[in-house]
């Protein structure tokens, strides 16, 4: 650990034991509790905003919100109440809570918090068991833990299990199944919902009228109460009642998001990390935090020092998707749009480009909430007749959740254009649970009896190929999956230094020679964000006299027979991808080569280990930077 000091003295936290059988807080207990809550909230504001100032994001609001209930339950545990001492949280982005608890419990020093979400810090954007000292569970993304907690409750009879919930996480369908089991088996799970009426894209009680967690949870058969989260007396009494009950018990805790933070309270912006100026204003009003404020002002994003030959510029494909689709919709009459198109958002509109469609064509836009499975099926249902199609977008990591729905869409011959952004691992400080690396499983169909399987997976290499691809496949039948990365990608240049794909039509199923191999040379086959890295590697290899070329494969699940004839005679082929080496393109490509008569050397590199935190560092950590691809190529010579 470098010589540094966490600028907020967490030793000021006051020991507090609270008895759930007590009717109310004493004045002394309440004063101590208030001081502890404020201290913890100040710390969360600081270290999450510090990560944000470094360009690492950090999710302030949810962790800040839940401090009162966490502080009270810590008092219960300190008193000796029969509670499993783990704060399971179904909203993984609230990981700042877990890291603060690790410090308060003595599992790591407070200075570690200064490196939240940094590369190799062991503090990624979602909790991962065995990676961070003191973290006892891996949360996944959203809504993955209630069912897990049911099992924990079965393994710990006589003890209550804590589940920190949220109104966003509770939209996920897993929770409905978990609720039924908890009630049916009378499991001692305490579901504590931070109901702040905020998700990434807005306010769920506005965009989803009728969404009422108190009524929903009661309907499952849980004892359910509603309380005001910033009223410590009411919150304490209701938590006492919940933890005295040995049966499943839900407490819906109402509060605005980020209460008391000027410029953030009640806003969807608080879901993410606070801007440094907002955090500074907050800390200035609190007083006594000059060192913390100085650190926030001094923090700067760490830009990637890497450069790549053979590419230039920058394209944000995940954002461009919505612009491209909006341009296509502009050419239709409103009547035709309403008849033929529906666009389904999963509360990630700004991350996948769908906000452009909402603004320009609200008549076809569906705010579907955080319900990936159901929304995919709804898109498939709309697109289940000829001439109609559903358009759908979310993160690539969530494709794993939709496999059964994809199969049913295929069996119904539905027309769905699905954009899965944040593919691969590049720029992923949220880390392993947010890696979109198993997307090849979308291609799980078999040939129907009366036609062909029309499922297609596309991963264009740059903004020009991406735009050409989306425009070309927009009206195609069947399931079309288009992938993009969280990180921007540069334009691929030809040998003369001009954008290779600018003005070039896209042909589904065809692979492209980006650089021809010298006579007798082998090839690197790459896709998506690995193409420009592989191009840099191939350029350097050629300068060293190594006979190597580069193929871009933008259609991932169709064999280009002409290209396979070319590759079959090569002395070596290396597939480079950011998808899982177990399930990705490389896991199939060797078989394609053998079927084409290939007799050379083959290998494939891809994501093969859990993440390291950080942003651009993730690719190099997996051996997928230029140097890693170069090394893997040389190993085949």
C-alpha positions as CSV (number, residue, x, y, z in Angstrom):
1,X,0.0,0.0,0.0
2,X,1.4,3.4,-1.0
3,X,1.9,6.0,1.8
4,X,-1.5,7.7,1.8
5,X,-4.3,8.6,4.2
6,X,-8.0,8.3,3.8
7,X,-9.1,11.9,4.5
8,X,-12.3,11.0,6.5
9,X,-11.6,9.6,9.9
10,X,-13.7,6.4,10.1
11,X,-12.4,5.8,13.6
12,X,-15.0,8.3,14.7
13,X,-17.7,5.7,14.1
14,X,-19.3,5.2,17.5
15,X,-19.9,1.6,18.8
16,X,-23.6,1.0,18.9
17,X,-25.6,-2.1,20.1
18,X,-29.3,-2.1,19.4
19,X,-31.8,-4.7,20.7
20,X,-34.5,-5.6,18.2
21,X,-36.8,-6.3,21.2
22,X,-36.6,-2.7,22.3
23,X,-39.7,-0.5,21.5
24,X,-37.8,2.6,20.5
25,X,-34.4,4.3,20.3
26,X,-33.2,6.2,23.3
27,X,-32.1,9.8,22.6
28,X,-28.5,8.8,23.1
29,X,-28.8,5.9,20.7
30,X,-30.5,8.1,18.1
31,X,-27.8,10.8,18.3
32,X,-25.1,8.2,17.9
33,X,-26.9,6.6,15.0
34,X,-27.3,9.9,13.3
35,X,-23.6,10.6,13.6
36,X,-22.7,7.2,12.3
37,X,-25.0,7.5,9.3
38,X,-23.6,10.9,8.4
39,X,-20.0,9.7,8.7
40,X,-20.7,6.7,6.4
41,X,-22.6,8.8,3.9
42,X,-19.8,11.3,3.8
43,X,-17.2,8.6,3.1
44,X,-19.4,7.1,0.3
45,X,-19.8,10.4,-1.3
46,X,-16.1,11.0,-1.2
47,X,-14.6,7.8,-2.4
48,X,-17.2,7.1,-5.1
49,X,-16.8,10.7,-6.4
50,X,-13.0,10.2,-6.4
51,X,-13.4,7.2,-8.7
52,X,-15.7,9.2,-10.9
53,X,-13.1,12.1,-11.1
54,X,-10.6,9.5,-12.3
55,X,-12.9,8.5,-15.1
56,X,-13.8,5.2,-13.4
57,X,-17.5,5.8,-12.6
58,X,-18.6,4.6,-9.2
59,X,-22.4,4.6,-8.4
60,X,-22.9,6.9,-5.4
61,X,-26.7,7.1,-4.9
62,X,-27.8,3.6,-4.0
63,X,-25.0,3.0,-1.5
64,X,-25.6,6.4,0.1
65,X,-29.3,5.7,0.4
66,X,-29.2,2.5,2.3
67,X,-26.8,3.6,5.1
68,X,-29.6,4.1,7.7
69,X,-30.9,0.5,7.5
70,X,-27.4,-0.9,7.3
71,X,-26.3,1.1,10.4
72,X,-29.3,-0.1,12.4
73,X,-28.9,-3.7,11.4
74,X,-25.1,-3.5,12.3
75,X,-26.4,-2.5,15.7
76,X,-28.6,-5.6,15.9
77,X,-25.7,-7.8,15.0
78,X,-23.4,-6.1,17.5
79,X,-26.1,-6.8,20.2
80,X,-26.0,-10.5,19.3
81,X,-29.3,-10.8,17.4
82,X,-29.5,-14.1,15.4
83,X,-28.6,-12.7,12.0
84,X,-26.3,-14.0,9.3
85,X,-23.7,-11.1,9.3
86,X,-23.7,-10.5,5.6
87,X,-25.5,-7.7,3.9
88,X,-26.5,-9.5,0.7
89,X,-27.3,-6.8,-1.9
90,X,-29.3,-7.6,-5.1
91,X,-28.2,-4.3,-6.6
92,X,-24.5,-5.0,-7.4
93,X,-23.6,-1.5,-8.3
94,X,-24.2,-0.5,-4.7
95,X,-20.9,-2.2,-3.9
96,X,-19.6,0.9,-2.2
97,X,-21.6,-0.3,0.8
98,X,-19.7,-3.6,0.8
99,X,-16.3,-1.9,0.6
100,X,-17.1,0.5,3.4
101,X,-18.3,-2.4,5.6
102,X,-15.1,-4.3,4.9
103,X,-13.2,-1.3,6.3
104,X,-15.5,-0.9,9.3
105,X,-15.2,-4.6,10.0
106,X,-11.4,-4.5,9.9
107,X,-11.0,-6.6,6.8
108,X,-9.0,-3.9,4.9
109,X,-7.5,-0.5,5.7
110,X,-9.5,2.6,4.7
111,X,-6.8,3.7,2.3
112,X,-7.9,0.9,0.0
113,X,-11.1,2.9,-0.7
114,X,-8.9,5.5,-2.5
115,X,-8.5,2.9,-5.3
116,X,-12.1,2.0,-5.8
117,X,-12.6,0.5,-9.3
118,X,-8.9,1.0,-10.3
119,X,-7.0,-1.6,-12.2
120,X,-5.7,-4.4,-10.0
121,X,-7.1,-2.8,-6.8
122,X,-9.3,-5.7,-6.0
123,X,-12.3,-3.3,-5.7
124,X,-14.3,-3.7,-8.9
125,X,-17.7,-2.1,-9.6
126,X,-19.7,-5.1,-8.4
127,X,-18.8,-7.3,-5.4
128,X,-16.9,-10.5,-6.1
129,X,-16.4,-13.1,-3.5
130,X,-12.7,-14.0,-2.7
131,X,-11.4,-11.0,-4.7
132,X,-12.0,-8.3,-2.0
133,X,-11.1,-8.8,1.7
134,X,-14.3,-9.0,3.7
135,X,-16.7,-9.4,0.7
136,X,-18.6,-12.6,1.3
137,X,-20.7,-12.8,-1.9
138,X,-20.8,-12.1,-5.6
139,X,-24.0,-10.2,-6.4
140,X,-24.2,-10.4,-10.2
141,X,-25.9,-7.5,-11.9
142,X,-29.5,-6.9,-10.6
143,X,-32.1,-9.1,-9.0
144,X,-29.9,-12.2,-8.7
145,X,-29.7,-12.6,-5.0
146,X,-33.1,-13.2,-3.4
147,X,-33.3,-16.8,-4.6
148,X,-29.7,-17.2,-3.4
149,X,-30.6,-15.9,0.0
150,X,-33.4,-18.4,0.2
151,X,-30.8,-21.1,0.1
152,X,-28.6,-19.3,2.7
153,X,-31.7,-19.2,5.0
154,X,-32.2,-22.9,4.6
155,X,-28.5,-23.4,5.5
156,X,-28.8,-21.2,8.6
157,X,-32.0,-22.2,10.5
158,X,-32.7,-19.9,13.4
159,X,-31.0,-17.0,11.8
160,X,-32.4,-14.1,9.7
161,X,-30.8,-13.4,6.3
162,X,-30.5,-9.8,5.1
163,X,-31.4,-8.9,1.5
164,X,-30.9,-5.3,0.5
165,X,-33.3,-4.8,-2.4
166,X,-34.2,-1.9,-4.6
167,X,-37.2,-0.9,-6.7
168,X,-35.1,-1.4,-9.8
169,X,-33.8,-4.9,-8.9
170,X,-37.3,-6.0,-8.0
171,X,-38.4,-5.6,-11.6
172,X,-36.4,-8.7,-12.5
173,X,-38.5,-11.8,-12.8
174,X,-36.2,-13.9,-10.6
175,X,-37.6,-12.1,-7.6
176,X,-41.2,-13.3,-8.3
177,X,-40.0,-16.9,-8.2
178,X,-37.9,-16.3,-5.1
179,X,-40.8,-14.6,-3.3
180,X,-43.0,-17.7,-3.8
181,X,-40.4,-20.1,-2.4
182,X,-39.7,-17.8,0.6
183,X,-43.3,-17.7,1.5
184,X,-44.0,-21.3,0.7
185,X,-41.2,-22.5,2.9
186,X,-41.5,-19.7,5.4
187,X,-37.8,-18.8,5.1
188,X,-36.4,-16.2,7.5
189,X,-35.4,-13.7,4.8
190,X,-35.7,-9.9,5.4
191,X,-36.2,-8.1,2.1
192,X,-35.4,-4.4,2.7
193,X,-36.2,-2.4,-0.4
194,X,-34.7,1.0,-1.1
195,X,-37.8,2.4,-2.9
196,X,-36.4,5.7,-4.2
197,X,-38.4,5.7,-7.5
198,X,-35.2,6.1,-9.6
199,X,-33.6,3.9,-12.1
200,X,-31.0,4.8,-14.8
201,X,-33.6,5.9,-17.3
202,X,-36.0,7.7,-15.0
203,X,-38.7,7.2,-12.5
204,X,-40.4,3.8,-12.6
205,X,-43.7,5.0,-11.0
206,X,-44.0,7.4,-13.9
207,X,-42.9,5.2,-16.9
208,X,-44.5,2.1,-15.4
209,X,-47.9,3.1,-13.8
210,X,-49.2,0.5,-11.4
211,X,-45.7,-0.6,-10.2
212,X,-46.2,-0.7,-6.5
213,X,-43.8,-2.9,-4.5
214,X,-45.9,-2.8,-1.3
215,X,-48.9,-4.4,-3.1
216,X,-46.7,-6.7,-5.2
217,X,-44.9,-8.2,-2.2
218,X,-48.0,-8.5,-0.2
219,X,-49.6,-10.3,-3.1
220,X,-46.9,-13.0,-2.8
221,X,-47.9,-13.6,0.8
222,X,-45.1,-11.8,2.5
223,X,-45.7,-9.7,5.6
224,X,-45.0,-6.3,4.1
225,X,-44.7,-2.9,5.6
226,X,-43.9,0.5,4.2
227,X,-41.8,3.0,6.1
228,X,-40.0,6.3,5.5
229,X,-36.3,5.7,5.3
230,X,-35.1,9.1,6.6
231,X,-37.4,9.0,9.7
232,X,-35.0,7.1,12.0
233,X,-37.7,6.4,14.7
234,X,-40.1,4.9,12.1
235,X,-37.3,3.0,10.3
236,X,-36.0,1.5,13.6
237,X,-39.4,0.4,14.8
238,X,-40.2,-1.3,11.5
239,X,-36.8,-3.0,11.3
240,X,-37.2,-4.3,14.9
241,X,-40.5,-5.8,13.9
242,X,-39.1,-7.4,10.8
243,X,-36.2,-9.0,12.7
244,X,-38.4,-10.2,15.6
245,X,-40.4,-12.1,13.0
246,X,-39.0,-15.5,12.1
247,X,-40.9,-15.6,8.9
248,X,-40.2,-13.9,5.6
249,X,-40.7,-10.2,6.0
250,X,-40.5,-7.3,3.5
251,X,-39.9,-3.6,4.4
252,X,-40.4,-1.1,1.6
253,X,-38.3,1.9,2.6
254,X,-39.4,5.1,0.9
255,X,-37.0,8.0,0.3
256,X,-35.9,10.2,-2.5
257,X,-32.6,9.1,-4.1
258,X,-29.6,10.7,-2.5
259,X,-31.5,12.6,0.1
260,X,-29.8,15.8,1.2
261,X,-27.3,16.0,-1.7
262,X,-27.9,19.3,-3.5
263,X,-28.0,18.8,-7.3
264,X,-28.6,15.1,-7.0
265,X,-31.5,14.4,-4.7
266,X,-34.4,12.6,-6.5
267,X,-32.5,12.6,-9.8
268,X,-31.6,9.6,-12.0
269,X,-28.1,11.2,-12.3
270,X,-27.5,10.2,-8.7
271,X,-27.9,6.5,-9.7
272,X,-24.4,6.9,-11.2
273,X,-21.4,8.5,-9.6
274,X,-21.7,12.1,-8.3
275,X,-19.9,14.7,-10.4
276,X,-16.9,16.1,-8.5
277,X,-18.4,19.5,-8.2
278,X,-21.6,18.0,-6.6
279,X,-19.5,16.0,-4.1
280,X,-17.3,19.0,-3.3
281,X,-20.4,21.2,-2.7
282,X,-21.8,18.5,-0.4
283,X,-18.5,18.1,1.5
284,X,-18.1,21.9,1.8
285,X,-21.5,22.2,3.4
286,X,-20.6,19.4,5.9
287,X,-17.3,21.2,6.9
288,X,-14.0,19.8,8.0
289,X,-13.2,17.9,4.8
290,X,-10.6,20.1,3.2
291,X,-8.2,17.3,2.4
292,X,-10.9,15.2,0.8
293,X,-12.0,18.2,-1.3
294,X,-8.4,18.8,-2.4
295,X,-8.1,15.2,-3.4
296,X,-11.3,15.5,-5.5
297,X,-10.0,18.6,-7.2
298,X,-6.6,17.1,-8.0
299,X,-8.0,13.8,-9.4
300,X,-7.8,13.4,-13.1
301,X,-8.7,10.5,-15.5
302,X,-5.9,8.2,-16.4
303,X,-5.9,8.0,-20.2
304,X,-4.7,5.0,-22.0
305,X,-1.1,5.4,-23.1
306,X,-1.6,2.9,-25.9
307,X,-1.6,3.8,-29.6
308,X,-2.5,1.5,-32.5
309,X,-1.1,1.6,-36.0
310,X,-3.5,1.0,-38.8
311,X,-6.5,2.8,-37.2
312,X,-7.5,6.3,-36.3
313,X,-10.3,8.5,-35.1
314,X,-13.1,7.3,-32.8
315,X,-16.6,5.9,-33.2
316,X,-19.2,5.3,-30.5
317,X,-21.1,2.4,-32.0
318,X,-23.3,1.8,-29.0
319,X,-24.6,5.3,-29.2
320,X,-24.8,5.4,-33.0
321,X,-27.2,2.5,-33.1
322,X,-30.1,4.7,-32.0
323,X,-29.1,7.4,-34.5
324,X,-28.9,5.0,-37.4
325,X,-32.3,3.4,-36.5
326,X,-33.9,6.8,-36.1
327,X,-32.6,7.8,-39.5
328,X,-34.3,4.7,-41.0
329,X,-37.5,5.5,-39.1
330,X,-37.5,9.0,-40.5
331,X,-38.0,7.6,-44.0
332,X,-41.3,5.9,-42.9
333,X,-44.7,7.5,-42.4
334,X,-45.9,7.5,-38.8
335,X,-48.6,5.1,-39.7
336,X,-46.1,2.7,-41.1
337,X,-43.8,3.0,-38.1
338,X,-46.7,2.3,-35.7
339,X,-47.8,-0.7,-37.7
340,X,-44.3,-2.3,-38.3
341,X,-42.0,-1.2,-35.5
342,X,-41.7,-1.3,-31.7
343,X,-38.5,-0.4,-29.8
344,X,-38.1,-2.0,-26.3
345,X,-35.8,-0.4,-23.8
346,X,-34.5,-2.2,-20.6
347,X,-33.8,1.0,-18.6
348,X,-30.4,1.4,-20.4
349,X,-31.5,3.7,-23.2
350,X,-28.6,6.1,-22.9
351,X,-26.1,3.2,-22.8
352,X,-27.4,1.5,-25.9
353,X,-28.4,4.5,-28.0
354,X,-32.1,4.1,-27.7
355,X,-32.6,7.5,-26.1
356,X,-32.2,8.9,-29.6
357,X,-35.2,6.9,-30.8
358,X,-37.2,7.9,-27.7
359,X,-36.6,11.6,-28.5
360,X,-37.2,11.4,-32.2
361,X,-39.9,8.7,-32.4
362,X,-41.6,8.3,-29.1
363,X,-44.6,6.8,-30.8
364,X,-42.8,3.4,-31.2
365,X,-40.7,3.5,-28.0
366,X,-41.5,1.2,-25.1
367,X,-40.0,1.9,-21.7
368,X,-39.9,-1.6,-20.5
369,X,-38.1,-1.3,-17.2
370,X,-35.5,-3.7,-16.0
371,X,-37.1,-6.9,-17.4
372,X,-34.7,-8.3,-20.1
373,X,-36.4,-11.6,-20.5
374,X,-40.0,-10.3,-20.7
375,X,-39.1,-7.4,-23.0
376,X,-37.2,-9.7,-25.4
377,X,-40.3,-11.9,-25.7
378,X,-42.5,-8.9,-26.1
379,X,-40.3,-7.7,-29.0
380,X,-40.5,-11.2,-30.4
381,X,-44.3,-11.2,-30.1
382,X,-44.6,-7.9,-31.9
383,X,-42.3,-9.2,-34.6
384,X,-44.0,-12.6,-35.0
385,X,-45.8,-11.8,-38.2
386,X,-44.3,-10.9,-41.5
387,X,-43.6,-7.2,-42.1
388,X,-43.2,-6.4,-38.4
389,X,-40.2,-6.4,-36.1
390,X,-39.3,-5.7,-32.6
391,X,-36.2,-3.7,-31.8
392,X,-34.5,-4.4,-28.5
393,X,-31.3,-3.3,-26.7
394,X,-29.5,-4.1,-23.4
395,X,-26.0,-5.0,-22.3
396,X,-24.3,-8.1,-23.7
397,X,-23.9,-9.6,-20.3
398,X,-27.7,-9.9,-20.0
399,X,-28.0,-12.0,-23.2
400,X,-27.2,-15.0,-20.9
401,X,-30.5,-14.3,-19.2
402,X,-32.5,-14.4,-22.4
403,X,-31.5,-17.7,-23.9
404,X,-34.8,-19.5,-23.4
405,X,-36.7,-16.4,-24.8
406,X,-34.4,-16.4,-27.8
407,X,-35.2,-20.0,-28.5
408,X,-38.9,-19.4,-28.3
409,X,-38.6,-16.3,-30.5
410,X,-36.8,-18.5,-33.1
411,X,-39.5,-21.2,-32.9
412,X,-42.1,-18.5,-33.5
413,X,-40.1,-17.2,-36.6
414,X,-40.0,-13.8,-35.0
415,X,-38.3,-10.8,-36.5
416,X,-36.1,-9.1,-33.8
417,X,-33.2,-6.7,-34.3
418,X,-31.4,-6.9,-31.0
419,X,-28.5,-4.5,-30.1
420,X,-26.3,-5.9,-27.3
421,X,-23.8,-3.2,-26.2
422,X,-21.0,-3.5,-23.7
423,X,-19.8,-6.6,-25.4
424,X,-16.5,-8.2,-24.4
425,X,-14.4,-6.8,-21.5
426,X,-13.0,-3.5,-22.8
427,X,-13.6,-0.5,-20.5
428,X,-15.4,-2.7,-17.9
429,X,-14.6,-1.5,-14.4
430,X,-17.8,-3.2,-13.3
431,X,-15.8,-6.3,-13.9
432,X,-16.6,-10.0,-14.3
433,X,-20.4,-10.0,-13.8
434,X,-20.7,-7.4,-16.5
435,X,-18.5,-9.1,-19.1
436,X,-20.5,-9.8,-22.2
437,X,-18.5,-12.9,-23.3
438,X,-21.0,-15.7,-23.9
439,X,-23.0,-14.2,-26.7
440,X,-22.3,-17.0,-29.1
441,X,-25.0,-18.9,-27.3
442,X,-27.6,-16.8,-29.1
443,X,-26.8,-18.9,-32.1
444,X,-28.4,-22.1,-30.7
445,X,-31.0,-22.9,-33.3
446,X,-31.3,-25.8,-35.6
447,X,-32.6,-25.9,-39.2
448,X,-36.4,-25.7,-39.3
449,X,-38.2,-28.3,-41.5
450,X,-39.5,-25.8,-44.1
451,X,-36.7,-23.1,-44.3
452,X,-33.4,-22.0,-42.9
453,X,-32.3,-20.8,-39.5
454,X,-32.1,-17.1,-40.0
455,X,-30.4,-16.2,-36.8
456,X,-27.4,-13.9,-37.4
457,X,-24.7,-12.5,-35.1
458,X,-22.9,-9.4,-36.3
459,X,-20.0,-7.6,-34.7
460,X,-18.7,-4.8,-37.0
461,X,-15.2,-3.5,-36.5
462,X,-15.7,0.3,-36.7
463,X,-18.3,3.0,-37.0
464,X,-18.5,2.8,-40.8
465,X,-19.0,-0.9,-40.9
466,X,-21.4,-0.7,-38.0
467,X,-23.6,1.8,-39.8
468,X,-23.5,-0.1,-43.1
469,X,-24.4,-3.3,-41.2
470,X,-27.4,-1.9,-39.3
471,X,-28.8,-0.3,-42.5
472,X,-28.3,-3.5,-44.5
473,X,-29.9,-5.9,-42.1
474,X,-32.7,-3.7,-40.8
475,X,-35.4,-5.3,-42.9
476,X,-34.0,-8.8,-42.9
477,X,-36.3,-11.5,-41.4
478,X,-35.4,-13.6,-38.3
479,X,-33.3,-12.8,-35.3
480,X,-30.4,-10.4,-35.8
481,X,-28.0,-9.7,-33.0
482,X,-25.7,-6.7,-33.4
483,X,-22.9,-6.2,-30.9
484,X,-21.0,-3.1,-29.8
485,X,-18.5,-2.3,-27.1
486,X,-18.7,0.1,-24.1
487,X,-15.5,1.7,-25.3
488,X,-15.3,3.7,-28.5
489,X,-13.4,2.1,-31.4
490,X,-11.2,3.7,-34.1
491,X,-11.7,3.5,-37.8
492,X,-9.9,0.7,-39.6
493,X,-7.5,2.1,-42.2
494,X,-6.5,0.5,-45.5
495,X,-2.8,0.2,-46.5
496,X,-3.0,3.7,-48.0
497,X,-4.2,5.2,-44.6
498,X,-7.8,5.7,-45.7
499,X,-10.9,4.4,-43.8
500,X,-11.4,0.9,-45.1
501,X,-15.1,0.8,-44.6
502,X,-16.2,4.3,-45.4
503,X,-18.7,4.1,-48.2
504,X,-18.3,0.3,-48.4
505,X,-21.6,-1.7,-48.5
506,X,-22.0,-4.5,-45.9
507,X,-22.5,-8.0,-47.1
508,X,-23.8,-10.4,-44.5
509,X,-21.8,-13.6,-44.2
510,X,-18.7,-12.3,-45.9
511,X,-15.4,-11.9,-44.2
512,X,-12.9,-9.1,-45.1
513,X,-9.2,-9.1,-45.8
514,X,-7.9,-6.2,-43.8
515,X,-4.2,-6.9,-44.6
516,X,-3.1,-9.5,-47.1
517,X,-0.4,-11.9,-45.8
518,X,2.8,-12.1,-47.7
519,X,3.3,-15.2,-49.8
520,X,3.3,-18.3,-47.6
521,X,1.9,-16.4,-44.7
522,X,-0.7,-17.1,-42.1
523,X,-3.6,-15.1,-40.7
524,X,-5.1,-13.6,-37.6
525,X,-8.9,-13.7,-37.6
526,X,-10.4,-11.0,-35.4
527,X,-13.8,-9.5,-34.6
528,X,-15.2,-6.3,-33.1
529,X,-12.8,-4.4,-30.9
530,X,-10.0,-6.9,-31.3
531,X,-9.7,-6.0,-35.0
532,X,-7.8,-2.7,-34.5
533,X,-5.6,-4.3,-31.9
534,X,-4.9,-7.2,-34.2
535,X,-4.1,-4.8,-37.0
536,X,-1.5,-3.1,-34.9
537,X,0.0,-6.5,-34.1
538,X,0.0,-7.6,-37.7
539,X,1.6,-4.3,-38.8
540,X,4.5,-4.8,-36.4
541,X,4.8,-8.5,-37.3
542,X,5.1,-7.6,-41.0
543,X,7.7,-5.0,-40.2
544,X,9.7,-7.7,-38.4
545,X,9.5,-9.9,-41.5
546,X,6.8,-12.2,-40.2
547,X,4.4,-13.3,-42.9
548,X,1.1,-12.6,-41.3
549,X,-2.2,-11.1,-42.5
550,X,-5.5,-10.0,-40.9
551,X,-9.1,-11.1,-41.5
552,X,-12.1,-9.3,-40.0
553,X,-15.0,-11.6,-39.4
554,X,-18.1,-9.3,-38.8
555,X,-20.7,-12.1,-39.3
556,X,-19.9,-14.5,-36.5
557,X,-22.1,-17.5,-37.1
558,X,-21.9,-17.9,-40.9
559,X,-19.0,-19.7,-42.6
560,X,-17.6,-17.7,-45.5
561,X,-16.7,-20.6,-47.8
562,X,-14.5,-18.4,-50.1
563,X,-12.5,-17.2,-47.1
564,X,-12.2,-20.7,-45.6
565,X,-10.6,-21.9,-48.9
566,X,-8.1,-19.1,-48.5
567,X,-7.4,-19.9,-44.9
568,X,-7.3,-23.7,-45.5
569,X,-3.9,-23.3,-47.3
570,X,-2.3,-21.0,-44.6
571,X,0.5,-22.3,-42.4
572,X,-1.2,-20.9,-39.3
573,X,-4.4,-19.3,-38.1
574,X,-5.0,-17.4,-34.9
575,X,-8.5,-16.3,-33.8
576,X,-8.4,-13.2,-31.5
577,X,-11.6,-12.2,-29.7
578,X,-12.7,-10.7,-26.4
579,X,-15.4,-13.3,-26.0
580,X,-15.0,-16.4,-23.8
581,X,-12.4,-18.9,-25.1
582,X,-14.8,-21.7,-24.1
583,X,-17.9,-20.5,-26.0
584,X,-16.8,-17.8,-28.5
585,X,-15.9,-17.7,-32.1
586,X,-12.6,-19.5,-31.6
587,X,-14.3,-22.5,-30.1
588,X,-15.9,-23.1,-33.5
589,X,-13.4,-21.8,-35.9
590,X,-11.0,-24.7,-35.6
591,X,-13.7,-27.1,-36.7
592,X,-14.5,-24.8,-39.7
593,X,-10.9,-24.9,-40.7
594,X,-10.6,-28.7,-40.5
595,X,-13.8,-29.1,-42.5
596,X,-12.1,-26.9,-45.2
597,X,-9.0,-29.1,-45.3
598,X,-6.7,-27.0,-43.1
599,X,-3.5,-28.7,-42.0
600,X,-1.6,-25.8,-40.4
601,X,-1.3,-24.7,-36.8
602,X,-4.3,-23.2,-35.0
603,X,-4.9,-21.4,-31.7
604,X,-7.5,-19.0,-30.3
605,X,-7.1,-16.3,-27.7
606,X,-9.9,-14.6,-25.8
607,X,-11.2,-13.9,-22.3
608,X,-10.1,-16.7,-20.1
609,X,-10.0,-15.4,-16.5
610,X,-11.9,-13.2,-14.2
611,X,-11.5,-9.5,-14.5
612,X,-8.9,-7.1,-13.0
613,X,-10.9,-3.9,-12.7
614,X,-9.9,-0.8,-14.5
615,X,-10.9,0.2,-18.0
616,X,-8.6,-0.2,-21.0
617,X,-6.4,-2.4,-18.9
618,X,-8.9,-5.3,-19.1
619,X,-7.9,-6.3,-22.7
620,X,-4.2,-6.5,-21.9
621,X,-4.9,-8.4,-18.7
622,X,-6.5,-11.1,-20.9
623,X,-3.6,-11.0,-23.4
624,X,-5.8,-9.3,-26.0
625,X,-3.8,-6.1,-26.5
626,X,-1.5,-5.7,-29.5
627,X,1.4,-7.3,-27.6
628,X,-0.6,-10.3,-26.5
629,X,-1.9,-11.0,-30.0
630,X,1.6,-10.6,-31.4
631,X,3.0,-13.1,-28.8
632,X,0.2,-15.6,-29.6
633,X,0.9,-15.3,-33.3
634,X,4.7,-15.8,-32.9
635,X,4.0,-18.9,-30.8
636,X,2.4,-20.5,-33.9
637,X,5.5,-20.0,-36.1
